[in-house]
Amino acid sequence: MQAPVPVPWTNDLAIILLSARLSIALIPIALIWFLASSFARWAAAILALGKLINITAGVENWAIGGGIGPWWILAMALTIISIVMLFTPSANDWFKTKGAADAPVFE
């Protein structure tokens, strides 16, 4: 398999690319957690759709005798669960009231 980057693979390059990928994944999570950003919620859902496209490739790989690991299955399941949880009614309420003052507490 050819590397998608035009430089030879090294351990350092792998660390850099994985760190960049993790940082990019953590940005919407931080925006959702700290700012209750509706944009970040939709961005996370769109990014998850890109990940769900890999399900067909995983099933095809499994069908031809190639194994899919338990970590891959767990990652896919957690992705689906987390995105569904972002759009539950209680999550919608949280996004609407995040950052708003709870007046009865201070009276």
N, C-alpha and C positions, 0 to 999 in steps of 0.2 A: 504494500500500500504506500502510495506517495504522500509525503507530508504536505499539508495545505499551505505551508509557509515556505518561501523560497530560500530558506537557510537550513543547514543540516541540524538535525535533532541532537540536542545535548541535554544532560540533566538540568543544567541551568535554564535552558529555554523552556523545558517542560514546567519547571517551577514558576517561571515568569508567566507563562500562558495560563496555568491553573490559578495562580494568584489573581491575574486580571479577570479571569472568568468568575471567580468567587466574588471579587469586588463589584463587578457589574451585577451579579445576582443579589448582592446585599443592598444595593442602592434602593430598589423598590421596597424591600422589606423595611429598611430604615424609614423611608418616607411614609409607609403605611403605619408603622408603629408609633413614630414620634409626631407626625403631622396629620395623620388621618387623611392622607391625600387620596382623593377619589381617582385622580389621574394615575397614581401609582397602582391602585387596585386593578384598574383596567389594563395597565401595562403588564402587570404580573400575569393576568389572565391571558393576554396575547402571547407572552413569552411561554406560558404553559402550553398553549396550543401548538407552538413550535415543537415542544418536547413530546406532545402526544402524537405528532406525526411519526415519531420513532417507534410507536407501538406496532405499526404494520411491519416495519423492518425487523423488529424483534420477533414477531410471530412468524414471519417468513424464515428467519434464521433458525428458529426452533423447529419449523416444519421440515427443513432440509437436514435436520440432525445436529445442527449446531446448538449448543446449549445457551440458554440465557440464565444469567446468574441470579441468585436470590436478592442481591443488592440492587440490581436493575429493576426487578419486580417491585421491591420495596420503595425505591425512588419514584417509580411511576405511580404507585398507589398513594404515596404521601403527597405527590404533586396534585393528583385529582382531589384528594380529601381537602388539602389546604385551599385550593381554589374554590371548591364548593363552599367551604366555610366562610370565605370572604364575601359571599353573596347571600348568606342566610338573613332572615329578617332581623335577628339580634345584631348581626354585624352591620346591617344598614342603619339601625338605630345608633350604634356606636359611632359610625362615621358621621351621622348627623349631629350628635351631641359632643363629640370630642373637642375639648378646648373651651366649651361653653361653661360659664359659671353656674354652679348649682346653688341658686339663690336660697332655697329653703334651709340649707345647711348653715348659712351665715346669719339668718334672722333670729 
